[in-house]
């Protein structure tokens, strides 16, 4: 079917809400018009949670040489240690299962066996190992895939990207250099053009310090780094504005005037984003050669196993991954056609 993609799904921490959400979503058979899904996880575990939540999701075990079933939730099975997995419990066994699922899915994404990847939430502490020594999915993907990653939070009403993401607050100032800011603005602009079909995106840059430094009284970074780089982009004709004081930017609805906002650090961007869009937003790893999205929530151990997890953010992550993949595919096709036409004109 035109527009149908092969969607890889990692299960996240099995003691959280990831598997519950995945199984709930694919009870809706209409989704198979848009996706051929392949989830990476122990079949025994998926069947166990399917029974626990009394769901009717149809699973299909996939062998190496077997093609994917078009109207079932395909399962790339792998064995797991014989240990009890308990809803809501942080455990190294669960972290190991989460990493194995993510590792297999990422490898499939690199090879092109799947078109895009949606990752269910992990526990960032229990997943740590010799193979995974990262603060989150994004940094691992940046290592494994071509390009430089940009954490980009997306909803219908709001798009927020981050200059720095999972680093300590005390490190933010040293991380923020002219080169780093210039690169992130370029990445954000390129993603808006490539992934969201915005021909001339308008970008707002938030200040680092309170009141954007008050002319150096509360920090010098805004005057010495942000303003010169923003001016540099403006002089080249880019629609980049700021720096804006972050405390009033969203409250005054100024964000509605822009295609996207670039925040300096994690909480500066994610607090307003999740306040305005929680349960609907999507985390997109922009700047890479492949498409990966995830829901805007965590493992939610406090409600795991209770059957009350909401599916909307994960569904949105799936459809955004599909949209971006198809946008990129169309642009690649257009470039090939344009080159072909030019060659034909030149050789006539």
C-alpha positions as CSV (number, residue, x, y, z in Angstrom):
1,X,0.0,0.0,0.0
2,X,1.2,3.5,-0.9
3,X,2.6,5.2,2.2
4,X,2.8,2.0,4.3
5,X,6.1,1.6,6.2
6,X,8.0,-1.1,8.0
7,X,8.0,0.2,11.6
8,X,10.4,-1.2,14.2
9,X,9.5,-1.0,17.8
10,X,11.7,-1.5,20.9
11,X,9.8,-2.5,24.0
12,X,11.6,-0.3,26.5
13,X,11.8,-1.4,30.2
14,X,9.5,-4.5,30.5
15,X,8.6,-3.5,34.0
16,X,7.2,-0.2,32.8
17,X,4.2,0.6,30.5
18,X,5.9,0.1,27.2
19,X,4.6,-3.3,26.3
20,X,1.1,-2.5,27.6
21,X,0.9,0.5,25.2
22,X,2.3,-1.4,22.2
23,X,-0.2,-4.2,22.7
24,X,-3.1,-1.8,23.2
25,X,-2.3,0.2,20.1
26,X,-2.2,-2.8,17.7
27,X,-5.6,-4.0,18.8
28,X,-6.8,-1.4,16.3
29,X,-6.5,-3.3,13.0
30,X,-6.9,0.0,11.0
31,X,-3.3,0.7,11.8
32,X,-2.1,-2.0,9.5
33,X,-3.1,0.2,6.6
34,X,-0.2,2.5,7.6
35,X,2.3,0.2,9.3
36,X,3.8,-3.2,9.0
37,X,5.1,-3.4,12.6
38,X,8.0,-5.4,14.0
39,X,8.5,-5.4,17.7
40,X,11.8,-6.6,19.2
41,X,11.2,-8.6,22.4
42,X,10.7,-12.0,24.0
43,X,7.5,-13.5,22.6
44,X,6.9,-15.2,26.0
45,X,7.0,-11.8,27.7
46,X,4.6,-10.2,25.2
47,X,2.1,-13.1,25.5
48,X,2.3,-12.9,29.3
49,X,1.4,-9.2,29.3
50,X,-1.2,-9.7,26.6
51,X,-2.9,-12.2,29.0
52,X,-2.4,-9.9,32.0
53,X,-4.1,-7.0,30.3
54,X,-6.7,-9.2,28.7
55,X,-6.0,-7.9,25.2
56,X,-6.7,-9.5,21.8
57,X,-3.7,-8.2,19.9
58,X,-2.7,-10.8,17.2
59,X,1.1,-11.6,17.4
60,X,3.1,-13.3,14.7
61,X,6.5,-14.9,15.5
62,X,9.0,-14.1,12.7
63,X,11.8,-16.5,11.8
64,X,14.9,-15.3,10.0
65,X,13.8,-16.1,6.4
66,X,10.2,-15.3,6.9
67,X,8.5,-12.2,5.5
68,X,6.6,-9.9,7.8
69,X,2.9,-10.4,8.2
70,X,1.0,-7.4,6.9
71,X,-1.9,-7.4,9.4
72,X,-0.4,-8.7,12.7
73,X,2.1,-7.4,15.2
74,X,5.3,-9.2,14.1
75,X,7.6,-10.3,16.9
76,X,11.4,-10.6,16.6
77,X,11.9,-13.0,19.5
78,X,15.0,-13.3,21.7
79,X,15.5,-15.4,24.8
80,X,15.6,-13.7,28.2
81,X,17.1,-14.8,31.5
82,X,14.9,-16.9,33.7
83,X,14.1,-14.2,36.3
84,X,10.8,-12.7,37.5
85,X,9.9,-9.4,36.0
86,X,7.8,-7.4,38.4
87,X,5.7,-4.4,37.2
88,X,7.0,-1.1,38.7
89,X,10.4,-2.6,39.8
90,X,13.7,-1.2,38.7
91,X,15.9,-4.2,38.0
92,X,19.1,-5.0,36.0
93,X,17.3,-8.0,34.4
94,X,14.7,-5.6,33.0
95,X,17.4,-3.2,31.9
96,X,19.1,-6.0,30.0
97,X,16.0,-6.9,28.2
98,X,15.4,-3.2,27.3
99,X,18.9,-2.9,25.9
100,X,18.7,-6.1,23.8
101,X,15.5,-4.9,22.3
102,X,16.9,-1.5,21.5
103,X,20.2,-2.9,20.2
104,X,18.4,-5.3,17.8
105,X,16.0,-2.6,16.6
106,X,18.9,-0.1,16.0
107,X,20.8,-2.7,14.0
108,X,17.8,-3.3,11.8
109,X,17.4,0.4,11.3
110,X,21.0,0.7,10.2
111,X,20.7,-2.1,7.8
112,X,17.4,-0.8,6.3
113,X,15.4,-3.8,7.4
114,X,12.9,-1.4,8.9
115,X,12.1,2.1,7.7
116,X,11.8,3.9,11.0
117,X,12.0,3.1,14.7
118,X,9.8,4.0,17.7
119,X,11.4,3.4,21.1
120,X,9.4,2.7,24.3
121,X,10.7,4.3,27.5
122,X,13.8,2.9,29.2
123,X,15.0,3.2,32.8
124,X,18.2,5.1,32.3
125,X,19.8,3.6,35.4
126,X,19.1,-0.1,35.0
127,X,20.0,-0.2,31.3
128,X,23.6,0.9,32.0
129,X,26.2,-1.7,31.1
130,X,29.5,-2.1,29.2
131,X,27.6,-2.0,26.0
132,X,25.3,0.9,26.9
133,X,27.0,3.7,28.8
134,X,24.9,6.6,27.7
135,X,22.4,9.0,29.4
136,X,19.6,7.9,27.0
137,X,18.6,6.6,23.6
138,X,19.7,9.7,21.7
139,X,23.4,9.4,22.5
140,X,23.5,5.7,21.6
141,X,21.8,6.4,18.3
142,X,24.2,9.3,17.6
143,X,27.1,6.8,17.9
144,X,25.4,4.1,15.7
145,X,23.9,6.2,12.9
146,X,25.3,8.8,10.5
147,X,24.9,12.5,11.4
148,X,24.8,14.6,14.6
149,X,21.7,14.1,16.8
150,X,19.4,16.9,17.9
151,X,16.7,16.3,20.5
152,X,13.5,17.7,19.0
153,X,10.2,17.7,20.8
154,X,7.2,17.8,18.4
155,X,3.5,18.3,18.7
156,X,0.9,19.8,16.4
157,X,1.0,23.1,18.3
158,X,4.6,23.3,19.4
159,X,8.1,22.3,18.3
160,X,11.1,22.7,20.7
161,X,14.7,21.6,20.1
162,X,17.5,21.6,22.6
163,X,21.1,22.9,22.3
164,X,22.1,20.6,25.3
165,X,20.0,17.7,26.5
166,X,21.1,15.2,29.1
167,X,23.9,17.0,30.8
168,X,24.2,18.4,34.3
169,X,23.0,22.0,34.8
170,X,26.5,23.0,36.0
171,X,28.0,21.9,32.6
172,X,25.5,23.9,30.4
173,X,27.5,27.1,30.3
174,X,30.8,25.4,29.3
175,X,28.9,23.4,26.6
176,X,27.4,26.5,25.0
177,X,29.9,27.8,22.5
178,X,29.4,29.7,19.3
179,X,30.2,26.6,17.3
180,X,27.7,24.5,19.2
181,X,25.0,27.1,18.9
182,X,25.6,27.6,15.2
183,X,25.5,23.8,14.6
184,X,22.2,23.4,16.5
185,X,20.5,26.2,14.6
186,X,21.7,24.7,11.3
187,X,20.4,21.2,12.4
188,X,17.0,22.6,13.5
189,X,16.6,24.6,10.3
190,X,17.6,21.6,8.1
191,X,15.2,19.3,10.0
192,X,12.3,21.8,9.6
193,X,13.0,21.9,5.8
194,X,13.7,18.2,5.3
195,X,11.4,16.5,7.7
196,X,8.5,19.0,8.1
197,X,8.4,20.6,4.6
198,X,8.9,24.2,5.9
199,X,10.7,26.0,3.1
200,X,11.7,29.1,5.2
201,X,11.3,28.2,8.8
202,X,11.1,30.9,11.5
203,X,13.1,30.0,14.6
204,X,13.1,31.6,18.0
205,X,16.2,31.2,20.2
206,X,15.7,31.3,24.0
207,X,18.3,33.1,26.2
208,X,20.5,31.2,28.6
209,X,20.3,33.5,31.6
210,X,17.4,35.1,33.4
211,X,16.3,38.2,31.4
212,X,18.8,37.2,28.7
213,X,21.6,38.3,31.1
214,X,20.4,41.9,31.7
215,X,23.3,43.3,29.6
216,X,25.8,41.2,31.5
217,X,24.5,41.7,35.0
218,X,23.3,38.1,35.2
219,X,25.8,36.3,33.0
220,X,27.6,37.2,29.8
221,X,26.7,34.3,27.5
222,X,23.7,35.9,25.9
223,X,25.7,38.9,24.8
224,X,28.9,37.2,23.9
225,X,27.6,34.0,22.3
226,X,23.8,34.1,21.5
227,X,23.4,37.6,20.0
228,X,26.4,37.4,17.7
229,X,25.4,34.0,16.2
230,X,21.7,35.1,15.8
231,X,22.9,38.2,14.1
232,X,25.2,36.1,11.9
233,X,22.2,34.0,10.7
234,X,20.0,37.1,10.2
235,X,22.6,38.8,8.0
236,X,22.6,35.7,5.8
237,X,18.8,35.9,5.4
238,X,17.8,33.2,7.8
239,X,14.6,33.8,9.9
240,X,16.3,33.3,13.3
241,X,15.3,35.6,16.2
242,X,16.2,36.2,19.8
243,X,17.4,35.7,22.4
244,X,14.1,35.7,24.2
245,X,13.7,35.7,27.9
246,X,12.5,32.2,28.6
247,X,10.3,33.0,31.7
248,X,7.8,35.0,29.7
249,X,8.1,33.6,26.2
250,X,5.5,30.9,26.4
251,X,3.2,32.7,28.8
252,X,2.8,35.5,26.4
253,X,2.0,33.1,23.5
254,X,5.1,34.3,21.6
255,X,5.9,30.7,20.6
256,X,2.8,30.7,18.3
257,X,4.7,33.1,16.0
258,X,7.4,30.6,15.2
259,X,7.8,27.2,13.5
260,X,10.2,26.0,16.2
261,X,11.9,27.1,19.4
262,X,15.6,26.4,20.3
263,X,16.0,26.1,24.0
264,X,19.5,26.1,25.7
265,X,19.0,23.1,28.0
266,X,16.7,20.2,28.9
267,X,14.3,21.7,31.5
268,X,14.1,25.1,29.8
269,X,12.6,23.5,26.8
270,X,10.8,20.4,28.2
271,X,9.0,22.0,31.1
272,X,6.9,24.3,28.8
273,X,6.6,21.6,26.1
274,X,5.2,19.0,28.5
275,X,3.1,21.5,30.3
276,X,1.4,22.5,27.0
277,X,1.3,19.1,25.3
278,X,1.8,16.3,27.8
279,X,0.4,13.0,26.6
280,X,0.4,14.1,23.0
281,X,4.0,15.2,22.3
282,X,6.7,13.2,20.5
283,X,10.5,13.1,21.0
284,X,12.2,13.0,17.6
285,X,15.9,12.5,17.1
286,X,16.6,14.9,14.3
287,X,19.9,15.2,12.4
288,X,20.5,11.5,11.8
289,X,20.4,9.4,8.7
290,X,17.5,7.4,10.0
291,X,14.2,8.2,11.6
292,X,13.6,7.5,15.3
293,X,10.8,8.8,17.6
294,X,9.5,8.0,21.0
295,X,6.6,9.1,23.3
296,X,7.1,12.1,25.6
297,X,6.7,10.1,28.8
298,X,8.8,7.7,30.8
299,X,8.5,4.2,32.1
300,X,5.7,5.3,34.6
301,X,6.5,2.5,37.1
302,X,3.8,3.9,39.4
303,X,1.0,2.8,37.1
304,X,2.7,-0.2,35.4
305,X,0.6,-3.3,35.3
306,X,-2.6,-1.5,36.2
307,X,-3.9,-1.3,32.6
308,X,-4.4,2.5,32.7
309,X,-1.5,3.7,30.5
310,X,-2.5,6.1,27.8
311,X,-1.5,5.4,24.2
312,X,-1.8,8.7,22.5
313,X,1.8,9.9,22.6
314,X,3.1,6.5,21.4
315,X,0.5,6.6,18.5
316,X,1.6,10.1,17.6
317,X,5.3,8.9,17.7
318,X,4.4,6.2,15.2
319,X,2.6,8.5,12.8
320,X,5.3,11.2,13.1
321,X,8.0,8.6,12.2
322,X,5.9,7.6,9.2
323,X,5.4,11.2,8.1
324,X,9.1,12.1,8.4
325,X,10.2,8.9,6.6
326,X,7.8,9.6,3.7
327,X,8.8,13.3,3.5
328,X,12.5,12.3,3.3
329,X,11.7,9.6,0.7
330,X,9.8,12.1,-1.4
331,X,12.5,14.7,-1.3
332,X,15.1,12.1,-2.3
333,X,13.0,11.0,-5.2
334,X,12.6,14.7,-6.3
335,X,16.3,15.2,-6.2
336,X,16.9,12.1,-8.4
337,X,14.2,13.3,-10.8
338,X,15.8,16.8,-10.9
339,X,19.2,15.3,-11.6
340,X,17.8,13.1,-14.3
341,X,16.0,16.0,-16.0
342,X,19.2,18.1,-15.9
343,X,21.2,15.3,-17.4
344,X,18.6,14.9,-20.2
345,X,18.7,18.7,-20.9
346,X,22.5,18.8,-20.9
347,X,22.9,15.8,-23.3
348,X,20.1,16.6,-25.8
